[in-house]
């Protein structure tokens, strides 16, 4: 009677090796992600500290870099009285601090925008600055034969429409 030859590894051995490789791959991807994000996180932390020093924020909840005509950090947080405020920190010049209670909210801007452009697909709405003035930026798409991309700008406090910029479309060759 011929004896049956066993393979190199059992099913359990293969399962353990594959599981170990998957774990190692996940650890590697996580480490790479952290190394890519580290400079961004450091810049956000620096902007939050700057907002506390220059604009008088006592707590910060978020910091986002905004670039249109000039780079500016938009930092949200609370002032000494506990009121929700937003600060724009341009690289050159003085910070601008506004009370969020006296300004339009993101939801308000979305509603105003949808009344103006009902067939648009909103990609994002965020606070920014153009020409030294605080604005809401609405980035959206419209299908007009082909998909087109647009930026609309609204005054931050009043929500009044300012202007639209459209991105050029790529024509098929």
HELIX and SHEET records of a PDB file:
HELIX    1   1 UNK A   11  UNK A   54  1                                  44    
HELIX    2   2 UNK A  100  UNK A  102  5                                   3    
HELIX    3   3 UNK A  106  UNK A  116  1                                  11    
SHEET    1   A 4 UNK A  59  UNK A  67  0                                        
SHEET    2   A 4 UNK A  71  UNK A  78 -1                                        
SHEET    3   A 4 UNK A  84  UNK A  90 -1                                        
SHEET    4   A 4 UNK A  96  UNK A  99 -1                                        
SHEET    1   B 4 UNK A 121  UNK A 130  0                                        
SHEET    2   B 4 UNK A 133  UNK A 143 -1                                        
SHEET    3   B 4 UNK A 147  UNK A 155 -1                                        
SHEET    4   B 4 UNK A 161  UNK A 166 -1                                        
END                                                                             
